[in-house]
Amino acid sequence: MRSWTAAAVVAVVLGLGAVLVACGGGDGSTSSAGTTPAGNSSSSSKRTAVVWAVGDAADGSDKAQQVADMIANGKPDRFLYLGDVYEDGTQEQFADNYKPAFGRFDSIAAPTPGNHDWPNHAQGYDPYWKAAGLVTNRHYYSFRAGGWEFISLNSESGLENGSPQRRWLKQQMRGRGNCRIAFWHRPYLNAGKHGDQKDTEPLWRAVRGHAALVVNGHDHNFQHFKRRDGIVELVSGGGGHDLYQSNERDPRLVWDEDDEFGALRLSLQPGIARFRFVTLPGKTVHSGTVHCRRS
């Protein structure tokens, strides 16, 4: 795990405004001890929203259950599940591995399909989330919370130019400002076991200049990347299924953690997103702030 001691505030001015990452320790780290259907949440009208995000968790393990309990104690307004129900995303595995731990969040959940889910999505992912009330497009959609627009994208299909997802995304990015959080499963930038997922670059290109924050799973660890193209990328894949080592010497990283299970917590208000990586049983190990321009 990378640790930092010097306080830092980093500002980048884009063509029409500024994105600011304000950090408590060395560009981002501080340490301390320490439920309506998707797209229709009452949190969309709140001035402040608490959103938890994690992936790579639903394997039926005790650790996954503990992570889910920790999130529940954090009283989320929304819950982003960043993909992968193990091993193959079947109907039975959604029932046996996902629902016992994370099913309590179904009424506030916003999922995205993972590489383990996608081959069987017609039998597992799709019917599960349809039954849970996600009646918008299940593979890509948007919603609002805490003054931010969330863009859920599918990293497993529809990446090619001209696909329905790409056409829809182009329309979504026509709005003003960059107070958007895009999330999908496989990260474009990745200092972990799987490396950069270069085939997701079309998603990254489409949201740059329009989103201040991108959140992913896939690698079973936690990563905070330095701003690139005006975007801060966070990886939250330490939800319970094994752990993968990350390369703490990767110069693109602000911080990483590959020894602890946990989840990412976002506290959102118009124009500002405060994030915390929280590990079991509830310790904040890293935090930071992302500002966005609203016009």
ChimeraX attribute file (.defattr): number of C-alpha atoms within 10 A of each C-alpha:
attribute: neighborCount
match mode: 1-to-1
recipient: residues
	/A:1	15
	/A:2	14
	/A:3	18
	/A:4	16
	/A:5	12
	/A:6	12
	/A:7	14
	/A:8	16
	/A:9	15
	/A:10	13
	/A:11	15
	/A:12	14
	/A:13	10
	/A:14	12
	/A:15	7
	/A:16	10
	/A:17	13
	/A:18	16
	/A:19	23
	/A:20	20
	/A:21	23
	/A:22	21
	/A:23	21
	/A:24	19
	/A:25	19
	/A:26	17
	/A:27	23
	/A:28	28
	/A:29	27
	/A:30	20
	/A:31	16
	/A:32	11
	/A:33	9
	/A:34	11
	/A:35	17
	/A:36	16
	/A:37	20
	/A:38	25
	/A:39	21
	/A:40	16
	/A:41	19
	/A:42	16
	/A:43	22
	/A:44	19
	/A:45	13
	/A:46	16
	/A:47	13
	/A:48	19
	/A:49	24
	/A:50	21
	/A:51	24
	/A:52	26
	/A:53	28
	/A:54	31
	/A:55	33
	/A:56	28
	/A:57	33
	/A:58	29
	/A:59	24
	/A:60	21
	/A:61	14
	/A:62	12
	/A:63	21
	/A:64	25
	/A:65	21
	/A:66	18
	/A:67	26
	/A:68	25
	/A:69	16
	/A:70	18
	/A:71	24
	/A:72	16
	/A:73	10
	/A:74	14
	/A:75	13
	/A:76	21
	/A:77	24
	/A:78	27
	/A:79	25
	/A:80	23
	/A:81	31
	/A:82	29
	/A:83	30
	/A:84	29
	/A:85	32
	/A:86	21
	/A:87	13
	/A:88	19
	/A:89	29
	/A:90	23
	/A:91	19
	/A:92	12
	/A:93	20
	/A:94	28
	/A:95	16
	/A:96	16
	/A:97	24
	/A:98	22
	/A:99	17
	/A:100	15
	/A:101	22
	/A:102	22
	/A:103	15
	/A:104	15
	/A:105	23
	/A:106	23
	/A:107	19
	/A:108	25
	/A:109	29
	/A:110	26
	/A:111	30
	/A:112	28
	/A:113	30
	/A:114	28
	/A:115	20
	/A:116	19
	/A:117	25
	/A:118	24
	/A:119	16
	/A:120	15
	/A:121	20
	/A:122	14
	/A:123	16
	/A:124	21
	/A:125	27
	/A:126	20
	/A:127	16
	/A:128	19
	/A:129	20
	/A:130	13
	/A:131	10
	/A:132	17
	/A:133	18
	/A:134	23
	/A:135	12
	/A:136	14
	/A:137	12
	/A:138	20
	/A:139	20
	/A:140	22
	/A:141	22
	/A:142	19
	/A:143	16
	/A:144	21
	/A:145	25
	/A:146	23
	/A:147	22
	/A:148	25
	/A:149	18
	/A:150	21
	/A:151	22
	/A:152	26
	/A:153	25
	/A:154	25
	/A:155	28
	/A:156	20
	/A:157	14
	/A:158	18
	/A:159	18
	/A:160	13
	/A:161	10
	/A:162	10
	/A:163	12
	/A:164	13
	/A:165	21
	/A:166	19
	/A:167	12
	/A:168	13
	/A:169	20
	/A:170	14
	/A:171	10
	/A:172	16
	/A:173	18
	/A:174	9
	/A:175	12
	/A:176	10
	/A:177	18
	/A:178	28
	/A:179	26
	/A:180	26
	/A:181	23
	/A:182	23
	/A:183	30
	/A:184	30
	/A:185	31
	/A:186	29
	/A:187	27
	/A:188	20
	/A:189	23
	/A:190	27
	/A:191	25
	/A:192	22
	/A:193	15
	/A:194	14
	/A:195	15
	/A:196	15
	/A:197	14
	/A:198	13
	/A:199	15
	/A:200	21
	/A:201	15
	/A:202	16
	/A:203	23
	/A:204	19
	/A:205	11
	/A:206	15
	/A:207	24
	/A:208	17
	/A:209	18
	/A:210	23
	/A:211	26
	/A:212	29
	/A:213	24
	/A:214	22
	/A:215	25
	/A:216	30
	/A:217	31
	/A:218	28
	/A:219	27
	/A:220	30
	/A:221	31
	/A:222	35
	/A:223	33
	/A:224	27
	/A:225	21
	/A:226	20
	/A:227	20
	/A:228	13
	/A:229	15
	/A:230	23
	/A:231	23
	/A:232	21
	/A:233	24
	/A:234	26
	/A:235	33
	/A:236	30
	/A:237	35
	/A:238	32
	/A:239	32
	/A:240	27
	/A:241	23
	/A:242	17
	/A:243	20
	/A:244	19
	/A:245	17
	/A:246	23
	/A:247	19
	/A:248	19
	/A:249	13
	/A:250	14
	/A:251	10
	/A:252	15
	/A:253	21
	/A:254	20
	/A:255	24
	/A:256	28
	/A:257	26
	/A:258	21
	/A:259	16
	/A:260	20
	/A:261	26
	/A:262	32
	/A:263	29
	/A:264	27
	/A:265	24
	/A:266	21
	/A:267	18
	/A:268	22
	/A:269	18
	/A:270	18
	/A:271	18
	/A:272	22
	/A:273	26
	/A:274	18
	/A:275	22
	/A:276	22
	/A:277	29
	/A:278	27
	/A:279	23
	/A:280	16
	/A:281	15
	/A:282	18
	/A:283	15
	/A:284	22
	/A:285	20
	/A:286	27
	/A:287	25
	/A:288	21
	/A:289	20
	/A:290	21
	/A:291	21
	/A:292	24
	/A:293	21
	/A:294	15
	/A:295	10
